[in-house]
Amino acid sequence: MAVRRRSTQKRTTRRKTARKSAPRRKAGKKTARKKASRKKATRKKAARKKAPRKKTTRKKATRRKAARKKTTRRKTARKKTVRKKASRKKTSRKKTSRKAARKKTTRKKTARKKATRRKATRKKITKKTPRKKAAPKKSASRKTAKKKAPASRERAASRAAARREPSPAAPPSTKAAPARPTPAAAASTMVAAAATPKAPPGAIAGATPERVGVVTHYFDHVHAGIVKLEDAALRTGETLHFRGHTTDFYQRIEHIELDHQSVQSAQPGQEVGVQVSQRVREHDEVFRVC
């Protein structure tokens, strides 16, 4: 146990001594660095003293000239900006003054036009509306009133006599009036008209239809329909009857296209483009009217 205590005591003493000597070492390093820096400084001074001095007056003069030029340039640039702003303000003022003058002139013109129109309307009103006659004074004598009364009575009597006279008879017309049909004849004509079917354009009602094919597509911007020929051929100049749920019209074919080329005739099994006057829908049947 005694040996161990001595070893521990030695360790503690070593640590204490190391702690005490650490700051001394640091201080020694700092002093060494300071001494080295001082030596370098002294060497540099000695080298400067030995080397010949260069003239720096010219460089300083050139630097001063360059600085002066920069300052002058800045001043001139500022003066130019100030002048530009002033010129812009002047031009803007001139423009505003011109606009104000134009507005004044337009106002004066409009005022003159309005005044002339008012004068013209007043003149028209004075010309159109005649002046009313002055009413007879109440202080008129009774004799004048008695004289005027019989003249007004005579005028009224003449007007009444003219109304009572019969108007001259109109001369008899040479043309005889058309005889009106009896109600029975009119009914018979109506029944006959209803019994007879309406003929489509070109007088095709009595013709026998022949199935040609079916509509597969319709191009609205060109007003053309594509017909797939199934049962018969097709030629230009023939009339077709398009029938469907909402389509029912006749069309004379004047132009046929097959693969973007005009053709005079087409055979069954081919799809042909035909120009149509009305809208055509898919699955509409197409018949030829002979």
C-alpha angles and dihedrals in degrees: 000000000000093000092054093051091054093051092051091049090053092052094052092049091051091051092050092051091048090052092051094047096048097077090045090056092049092050090050091054092050092051091049091053092048091051091050092050091049091051091052091050092051091049091052092051091050091050091050092051092050095046117078116253118247122224110252098175094094093051091051091050093051090048091051091049091050090049091049091050091051091051092048091049091051091048092050091047090051091048090050092050090049091050092048091051091048091049091049091051090049092049091047090050091049091049092048090048090050091048090049090050091049091049090050092050092048090049091050091049093049090048090051092048091050091049092050091048091051091050091049092049090049091051091049092049092050091049096047099044108062119208116266117246115250113258116245114266118254090229092069118128122259092237095068091050091053092050093053095049099069093049092056091048092053091052092052091050092051092051092051092050091051090053093051094053113098119245117248113268117255116246115257114261118244095212115084117232115249114258114249114235119243119251092248093055092048091052092051092051091050092052091049092050092051092049094053113076120237112259116230120227112295094029096270099144096104094047122107113243121228122199113243107169148293134286112247103175144002128211109208098190092055099032091231133132131204114229123195108214109221111154107022145011125262133220136184116266095037123120120233130199115216113203132179144123093299104006125083119150143116124243132187110221113225101156131038125186127198118182091346092307127109114246133184095215140010133205128227114277094039127110111229133188116229128183113236133193094212136038117281126199134206118275091023111145121237122211131185116228109214 
